[in-house]
Amino acid sequence: MYNVLIVEDDPMARKLIEIFISTSPNYHLLPSLDSAAMAELYCMTNRVDLILMDVCTAMDANGIEVAEKLKQLYPQTKIIIITSQPEYSYIAHARKIGVDSFWYKEPTAEALLKIMDRTMAGESIYPDSAPITRLGAALSNDFTERELEVLRELVSGKTDAAIAETLCLSVTRVKQHILRIREKTQFANRTELAVRARESGLVIGEYRGE
C-alpha cells in the first residue's frame, strides 16, 4: 500500500480527491496539506510514496517550484502535478524538472486512480497540451509563445518599459505585440485585456516556468 500526500488548497477539491482515493485498496491517505510550502517539512518526517501536488496553493506557494526541490531531495517519491488552470507553460516546466505525471482535474475517481496506478507502475503520464481556452474573440492556441510571454507580464501589471526589460525586447516591439493580442481578442483596451487574461487562467502573473 502506497502512502499518498495531497497538497490542495481548495477544501472541496481536496475532499473530493480524498474520497476518490479512499475507494482504492492500493493507497493510504496521509493528512492533506493546503500549501506546497509545508510539503518538504512533511516529507522529512514521514514516508511519502506519492504526492498529488496542486500548482497554486496556500501561502502563495507554487507547487511546481516546490516539486522541483522535492524531486532533488526525494527522487524515489513520485509526484503528480494536478491543476485546473490552463496556464500554457505548466506542462513543459513540469517535464523539465522531472515531475512523474501531470493531471488536469476531472470529477471522476476512475481518471485519477488510473493515472496514479500507472505512475506508481513506473509510467510518466502527461497530456499532449493544455486545455484550449477562450480569451475574447481568440482561442489560446491562436497566440504565439512570445505573445503569451508579453501577456503574462502585462497581467502582472508591468509597464511597456518594464516588459521590454524583462523580455529583452524594445518598447516598440512590446507595443506591437500588445496591439496584435488586442486585435486577436478584440478587447477595447489593455486594461480589459489584462483583467480578462487573468480571469481565464491562460497566463498566471509572475510565473514564467523557467
C-alpha positions, -999 to 999 in steps of 0.1 A, spaced: 0 0 0 14 34 -10 13 65 12 -3 94 -6 1 131 3 -24 155 -12 -14 192 -15 -45 212 -24 -57 245 -11 -94 242 -22 -113 224 6 -139 210 -17 -115 198 -43 -93 183 -16 -122 164 0 -133 151 -34 -98 138 -42 -97 121 -7 -130 104 -14 -117 92 -48 -85 77 -34 -103 61 -4 -121 38 -29 -88 21 -38 -71 -5 -16 -38 4 -31 -34 37 -13 -32 51 23 -41 87 27 -18 109 47 -31 141 63 -36 166 35 -19 199 32 -32 232 18 2 246 10 31 233 -10 54 252 13 47 226 40 53 195 18 91 195 23 88 195 60 63 167 60 84 145 38 113 150 62 94 132 90 71 108 71 73 82 44 56 95 13 54 74 -18 32 97 -40 24 134 -38 -6 149 -56 6 185 -59 -16 214 -69 2 243 -86 -15 273 -69 -15 266 -32 -19 285 1 8 309 13 15 318 -24 35 286 -27 39 273 -63 35 235 -64 58 231 -95 86 250 -79 83 230 -47 81 198 -67 114 206 -83 131 207 -49 113 176 -36 124 156 -66 160 165 -58 157 157 -22 135 126 -25 139 112 -60 121 80 -50 89 99 -43 65 101 -72 49 134 -79 18 141 -100 10 177 -107 -27 184 -105 -44 216 -118 -74 230 -133 -55 261 -147 -49 262 -184 -16 281 -180 2 272 -211 37 267 -196 29 243 -168 33 211 -188 67 219 -202 81 231 -169 68 200 -150 85 178 -176 117 198 -173 120 194 -136 113 156 -136 77 155 -123 65 120 -129 30 128 -142 5 156 -149 -32 156 -145 -59 181 -153 -86 177 -126 -117 157 -136 -147 149 -114 -142 112 -116 -124 87 -94 -115 64 -124 -94 91 -142 -74 99 -111 -68 64 -99 -58 53 -134 -30 79 -136 -20 71 -100 -17 34 -107 2 39 -139 26 64 -123 33 41 -94 40 13 -120 68 35 -135 50 53 -163 51 90 -169 17 103 -179 13 137 -195 -15 154 -216 -5 163 -251 -13 200 -244 -30 224 -221 -68 227 -225 -78 252 -251 -94 282 -235 -111 313 -250 -99 348 -245 -122 373 -260 -126 365 -297 -95 343 -297 -86 308 -286 -55 301 -265 -38 284 -294 -42 315 -316 -13 332 -298 24 328 -304 47 319 -274 62 354 -274 27 369 -273 19 348 -243 51 359 -226 42 395 -232 6 389 -220 19 373 -188 40 404 -180 10 426 -188 -12 406 -164 15 412 -137 8 449 -140 41 459 -157 46 489 -179 57 486 -215 92 496 -205 93 470 -177 80 443 -200 107 452 -226 134 450 -200 122 416 -187 119 400 -221 148 418 -237 127 435 -263 123 471 -275 94 491 -261 82 494 -297 82 457 -301 62 452 -269 36 477 -280 33 458 -313 27 426 -295 1 441 -272 -17 456 -302 -16 423 -320 -31 405 -290 -58 431 -287 -66 427 -324 -70 389 -319 -91 392 -287 -109 423 -298 -107 439 -264 -111 476 -263 -80 484 -242 -50 469 -224 -68 470 -190 -96 449 -202 -72 426 -219 -52 421 -187 -82 416 -165 -98 390 -188 -65 372 -193 -60 369 -156 -96 355 -152 -90 330 -180 -60 314 -163 -42 312 -196 -12 331 -180 -5 333 -143 11 366 -134 48 365 -123 51 328 -133 74 321 -162 82 284 -157 119 289 -162 
